[in-house]
Amino acid sequence: MRVKAISRISALVVPVLLSLNSLVFAVPVQDGASVREGAPVAAPATAATVAAPVAAPAVQEAAAAGEGEEKPGEVIMHHILDNDRIVFEPFGEILLPHIVVAGYDISITKHVVMIWLASVILILLASAAGSSVKKMSSKQAPKGIANVFEALVDFIRTDVAKSNIGHGYEKHLPFLLTVFFFILICNLLGLIPYGATATGNINVTLTLAIFTFFITQISAFKAHGVKGYLAHLTAGTHWSLWIIMVPIEIIGQFTKPFALTIRLFANMTAGHIIILSLIFISFILKSYIVAMAVSVPFAIFIYLLELFVAFLQAFVFTMLSALFIGLATAHEEEHDGHALEAPSHH
């Protein structure tokens, strides 16, 4: 019975969609055909001169309509780029204040609002999880948001911080946890209606990468001292190769935060561009069939993939930050290991 019902519905719906699809593409063709057929009739010069003033307003109206219509590329870039307004279509929009202090533009933008919102959400969720844990006894297991936080915190502590940094990872754990949850919430806010992805702004990702850069350099100085840090730039090679190795090592110190910046920015921006591009395919082709067969299914698939990418990019940024810190302090761990092994030989 279900198969028969589905076949009957398909028999009714598919012809309707095909007819609508044919009408969409037939209208421009018929208009063009009528123009071509009417051209030989208007051969006399007097008819042409009379028809020209009549046709001029129609051409001007069409040109004005074309100028007022937004192109798909403009809509996509408006959604991706930062601006001074938050649009709640079709309900209206909120114009954000423009602030200039001492010649510096510190205006509040859409991505700034998303950063503030992500910070507030993170504080509220962490506070709720912390208060829930405090109320539990030693024999109780965490539930709800506390259980989620415990699993994620334990994962970052064990599989990211401890495995990549090693000895002394505890002092870097607060930074890594904050970066992970902040990036994750920012990524997820970009997937909700009327939201925006703050991590799709290169200024945000660059700022996060700069924090990682300074923490890495400070950790290296503390682990090795100034002399050990400078010796690390030579990579343990002969002095004759220092002219090659030192510039390479210095460049390498700056390519790491650059990689963090571009990786997060590009991945979060590309996903939204793909989703919007798939949706606009049906509008460009003016086809219901393309919308149902291509645009909507593939856009939903990419959207679900973006949910996975939101978690993945937060993990990748945190893992690479821990890896860079671990590489900068690796010698300290080796010296501690040798110091522990030395008494065991006697």
Summary of the structure (lengths in Angstrom):
residues: 346
radius of gyration: 30.3
end to end distance: 84.8
largest distance: 115.8
contacts: 933
relative contact order: 0.09
helix: 80%
strand: 3%
